[in-house]
Amino acid sequence: MAQSATPPQASQTNTIPADADTERVSGGTLVYRDETEYSPLLGREKVLGRQYLGFTNVTDWDALRSTLAARGLDVGALYHLPEFDQTVGE
């Protein structure tokens, strides 16, 4: 029997996690966490991709949507990921 998943916004607070990074883009700031893996060949961690956690400092939702689309990301994230109250370091 499958367990139902907790909706992402229900388990998250509105503060950016300490291990998250931010990137200013047109229309606001993306909040993400790098997904890494140790490479024995390189002898160090390498970045495999980014897990987008949400947004902050949004000034223009349309511009933010265009930024996500230009990066090949699902624009549905605007409706499913949280908007954080504060940025890292504030």
N, C-alpha and C positions, 0 to 999 in steps of 0.2 A: 504494500500500500504506500503510495507516494505521499510525502508530507508537503503541505502547502508552504511556499516560500513567504517570508516576511517582505512586504513591500519595501523597496530601498529607502524611501523617505521616512518610513515609520521608525527605522532603526538608527537613523542618522540625526545628529544635532546640526545646528546651523553654523557651527564653527569649522573652519578648515582643519583637517587632520594635520598633525605635526609633521608627518612624513610626506606630505603632498607638496607639489610644486605648482607654480602659477605661470601663466604666459599671457601677457597683454595682447589683445587682438582688437580688430575693429569691432566696436560695439560692447566691449567688456573684457573680462579676464576669464580664461579657462583654468580650471583646477584639475590637476591630474596627478597620477602616480606612475612612475616608470616601472615597467615590468622587466626585471633583469634575470640573468642566468650566468653562472660561473662557466667560463670557457677554459678548459685545461690547455687548449692550443695557444690561447692568448695569455693565459696566466692571470686573468682578471675577470671581473664582471662585465658583461656586455648588455646593452639595452635591447630588448626584444620588441618592445612597443610601449604604448601608453594606455593606461586605464583612466578614462575621463570620469571624474567624480562629480562635477557640477560646474557652476559658474558663480562669479562674484563681480561686483562693480558694473553691473549691466546698465549701459546707457542707451543702447539701441538693439532691440531684439531682432529686427530685420537684418541689421549688419552682422550680428552674431550668427544668425541662421546662414547667411551667405558665406561667412568664414568657415562654418562647419561643412557646408556643401562643397566649397572649394578644396577642402582637405579630404574629401571623399568620405566624410563621416555622416552617420545617420542624423538627420535634422530632427528626428523624433526625440533626441536627447534633450531638446529644449523643454519638452513636456514631461519627461520622466526623471531627469536628474535635478537635484536640489539647487536652489540659489543660496549661496552662503552669505552670511551677514558681514563677515570681515575678511580682510586679506591677510596673508601670512606676514608677520612682522609688525602688525599694527596693534 
